[in-house]
Amino acid sequence: MNTLLFIGGLGMSEILLIVLVVLLFFGGKKIPEMMKGLGKGVRSFKDGMNEIEKDIKSTEEIKTDK
């Protein structure tokens, strides 16, 4: 049985059932909007992480210059 790391022990039938329930619950029109919002959130998170890394690097450079 092939499983993804973040899903754990769920099989293909369980994943298919979850997708079907989500489709029934939210409808076909709402899902693209949700995915778009999720993508924006992930992008914002990555941008924040990159900015933190830049701040850390600039702080390290300032410390090494002294």
N, C-alpha and C positions, 0 to 999 in steps of 0.2 A: 504494500500500500504506500503510495507516494504521498507524503505530507509536507507542507511548507513549515518553516521554522516557527512563524508567528501564529500559525493556526493550531498547532499541536496535533492531537489525534483525530481531527475531523477528516472524514473521508469525502469522496466526491459527492455521494448522495446527500450527506448532511449540508455541504456547501450549496448544492443545488436547491435544497429545501429552504435554506436561509435566503438565497437570492429570490426565490419565488415569493416568499413571505414579504420581503422588502418591496418587491414589485407590486404586490397586492396592497400593501399598506400605504405606500407613497404614490403609486401610480407612475406611469411611464414619463409623464411630463415633468414631474418634480425631481426625478433622479438626476438628470443632467445639471439642474440648478444646484443640487446638493454636491455633486462632484466638482462643479466649478468653484463653489465655496470652499470645499476641502482642498482643492489645488491652490487656491489663493492663500489659505491658511498655512499650508506646507511651505509655499514660497516665502511667505512672511517669516516663518520660523527659520528657514535657511538663511534669509537675509540677516535676521537678528544674530544668528550664530556666527555668520561671517563677520559682522560688525564687532562682535565680542572678540573674535580671534584677532582682528586688526587692532583693537584697543590693547589687547594683551601683548601683541608684538611691538606696538609702539611704546608701551610701558617698559618692556624689556630693553628696547633700544635706548631709551632715556636712562635707564639704570646702568647700562654698560658704557654709556658715554661719560658718566660722572667719574 
